[in-house]
Amino acid sequence: EPNMALALSKIARNFSQKNNAIVSINFSSAFDLINEIDQGAPSNVFISAHPQIIENLKQKGLVDVYNIALIASDILTLCTSKSNNHFPISLLKKNISFEESLKILNDNKLNLIVEHEGISSGFFGKKIIQDLSLANIKLFNKLPEDKSSLVRDIKNNKDTYGILFSSQLHKNSDLRALSSQKEKNIFYQAFVIAGENMDVAREFLNFLKSKNSKDILKDSGFIVD
């Protein structure tokens, strides 16, 4: 998951120092990574919050189903640039629900940008828009080949709204959170990939559940038990 890059890099560095092991992390497209793993590319642990990708891994028999960890959770958040001074005042209503705020965007035919469906926030964001039948929103889906940050896109387009994870807004002073889907947490799962180095992979999985790792994830804006 791209939004886990900083936290996972810190955790991997700590694991490397503690266990005298080399850890490399790949943040490429999850669907591409699954295909590479299926074709024999070296891999030990896979982390995702994307339900289709998780199910794909299991169906292909690529993971050890007895070694799966829920390491953190997140919530979808609607946001816009803090420089956006021309939005419906109803969006500032206290305790407005995530669904209600999206309906306001729809009623006013406003611009909304989400990640492509290969990214978890894009998958969940597009699904809720479809479930609510919001046909008037001017929806823009980022393309898989577009590697620019969605945070930057929203910041640079002041009249645009975006659906992100709350972790992406953590310590971000450029965006304003308008509402969150607080009743539906999205869980990041870590899987041990079936292969030759499963013992070391299990050690890393346990390290992901340690207090040190949880503190790093929490400091990066993720929800941790």
C-alpha positions in Angstrom: 0.0 0.0 0.0 1.6 3.3 -1.1 0.4 5.2 2.0 2.3 2.8 4.2 5.6 3.5 2.6 7.1 5.7 5.4 5.9 3.5 8.2 6.9 0.2 6.6 10.3 1.6 5.7 10.9 2.5 9.4 9.7 -1.0 10.6 11.8 -2.8 8.0 14.9 -0.8 9.1 14.3 -1.7 12.7 13.8 -5.4 11.9 17.0 -5.4 9.8 19.0 -3.9 12.7 17.6 -6.3 15.2 17.9 -9.5 13.2 20.9 -8.7 11.0 18.7 -9.3 7.9 18.3 -7.4 4.7 14.7 -6.3 4.0 13.7 -4.8 0.7 10.2 -3.4 0.1 8.4 -3.0 -3.3 5.5 -0.5 -3.5 4.6 -1.3 -7.2 1.1 -2.0 -8.3 -0.4 -4.8 -6.2 -1.9 -6.6 -9.2 1.5 -6.6 -10.9 3.2 -7.9 -7.8 0.7 -10.8 -7.5 1.5 -11.8 -11.1 5.2 -11.6 -10.4 4.9 -13.7 -7.3 2.8 -16.2 -9.2 5.6 -16.5 -11.7 8.2 -17.2 -9.1 9.5 -13.8 -8.1 11.1 -13.8 -4.6 8.6 -12.6 -2.0 8.1 -13.3 1.7 5.4 -11.0 3.0 2.6 -9.2 1.3 0.6 -6.4 2.8 -2.7 -5.0 1.5 -6.1 -3.7 2.4 -7.6 -4.4 -1.0 -10.3 -7.2 -0.8 -10.0 -8.3 -4.4 -6.2 -8.6 -4.2 -6.4 -10.5 -0.9 -8.9 -12.9 -2.3 -6.7 -13.3 -5.5 -3.7 -14.3 -3.3 -5.7 -16.9 -1.5 -7.3 -18.4 -4.6 -3.9 -18.7 -6.3 -2.6 -20.6 -3.2 0.3 -18.1 -2.8 -0.1 -17.5 1.0 0.2 -19.4 4.2 -3.4 -19.1 5.4 -2.3 -19.9 8.9 0.0 -16.9 9.1 -2.1 -13.8 8.5 -2.0 -10.7 10.7 -4.3 -7.6 10.9 -1.7 -4.9 11.5 -3.7 -1.7 11.4 -6.9 -0.1 10.0 -7.9 3.1 8.3 -11.1 5.0 7.4 -12.2 6.7 4.2 -12.1 10.5 4.4 -13.5 13.2 2.2 -11.2 16.2 1.9 -10.4 19.3 -0.1 -7.7 21.9 -0.3 -7.6 24.4 2.6 -7.4 27.0 -0.1 -10.9 26.0 -1.4 -13.1 28.9 -0.2 -16.0 28.1 -2.6 -17.8 25.0 -1.4 -21.3 24.4 0.0 -21.6 25.6 3.5 -23.6 22.5 4.4 -20.3 20.5 4.2 -19.2 22.3 7.4 -22.2 21.0 9.3 -21.1 19.4 12.6 -20.9 15.6 12.6 -21.9 15.3 9.0 -21.8 11.7 7.8 -19.5 10.5 5.0 -22.5 9.5 2.8 -24.3 12.8 3.4 -21.2 14.8 2.4 -20.9 12.8 -0.8 -24.6 13.5 -1.6 -23.9 17.2 -1.2 -21.1 17.0 -3.8 -23.5 15.1 -6.0 -26.3 17.7 -5.6 -23.9 20.5 -6.5 -22.2 18.6 -9.4 -18.8 19.1 -7.9 -15.4 17.5 -8.9 -14.3 14.4 -7.0 -11.0 12.6 -7.6 -10.2 9.1 -6.4 -7.3 6.6 -6.8 -7.6 3.9 -9.5 -9.2 0.7 -8.4 -5.9 -1.1 -7.9 -5.4 1.1 -4.8 -7.5 0.3 -1.8 -8.9 3.8 -1.3 -9.8 3.9 -4.9 -11.6 0.6 -4.8 -13.6 1.5 -1.7 -14.2 5.1 -2.8 -15.6 4.1 -6.2 -17.8 1.4 -4.6 -19.5 3.7 -2.2 -20.2 6.2 -5.0 -21.8 3.4 -7.0 -23.8 2.1 -4.0 -25.2 5.6 -3.4 -26.0 6.1 -7.1 -24.3 9.4 -7.3 -24.6 10.1 -11.0 -24.1 13.9 -10.9 -20.7 13.9 -9.2 -17.9 14.8 -11.7 -15.8 11.8 -10.9 -12.2 11.5 -11.9 -10.3 8.2 -11.5 -6.5 8.4 -11.5 -4.9 6.1 -14.0 -2.6 3.3 -12.8 0.3 4.8 -14.7 -0.2 8.2 -13.0 2.3 8.0 -10.2 1.7 11.5 -8.9 0.4 11.9 -5.3 -3.4 12.3 -4.9 -2.7 14.6 -2.0 -0.8 16.9 -4.3 -3.5 16.7 -7.0 -6.2 17.8 -4.5 -3.9 20.6 -3.1 -3.1 21.9 -6.6 -6.8 21.8 -7.8 -8.5 24.0 -5.2 -12.1 23.4 -6.4 -11.6 19.6 -6.3 -12.5 17.1 -3.6 -10.9 13.7 -3.0 -11.4 10.5 -1.1 -8.3 9.4 0.8 -7.5 7.3 3.9 -7.3 9.2 7.1 -3.6 8.2 7.4 -2.8 10.2 4.3 -4.1 13.4 6.0 -2.1 12.8 9.2 0.2 15.8 9.8 -0.9 17.2 6.5 -1.5 20.9 6.8 -2.6 21.5 3.2 -5.8 19.6 3.2 -9.1 20.0 5.1 -10.9 16.8 6.2 -14.7 17.3 5.8 -16.1 13.9 6.8 -15.0 10.3 7.5 -16.7 6.9 7.2 -16.0 6.2 10.8 -18.3 3.2 11.2 -16.5 1.1 8.5 -12.8 0.5 9.3 -10.7 -0.9 6.5 -8.1 -3.4 7.6 -4.5 -3.9 6.4 -3.6 -7.5 6.4 -0.1 -9.0 6.2 0.4 -12.4 4.7 3.3 -14.9 4.7 4.0 -16.0 1.1 4.4 -19.7 0.7 8.0 -20.5 -0.1 11.5 -21.2 1.1 11.9 -18.4 3.7 8.6 -18.8 5.6 10.4 -19.0 9.0 12.0 -15.6 8.5 8.7 -14.2 7.0 6.8 -15.4 10.2 9.4 -13.5 12.3 8.8 -10.3 10.3 5.0 -10.9 10.7 5.4 -11.1 14.4 7.6 -8.0 14.4 4.8 -6.1 12.6 2.6 -6.9 15.6 5.1 -5.8 18.2 4.7 -2.6 20.3 7.6 -0.9 18.4 5.9 -1.5 15.0 2.5 -0.5 16.4 3.9 2.8 17.7 5.3 3.6 14.3 2.1 2.8 12.5 0.1 4.9 15.0 2.5 7.8 14.7 1.9 7.6 10.9 -1.8 8.0 11.3 -3.0 4.4 11.2 -5.5 3.0 13.7 -3.8 0.4 15.8 -5.3 -1.8 18.6 
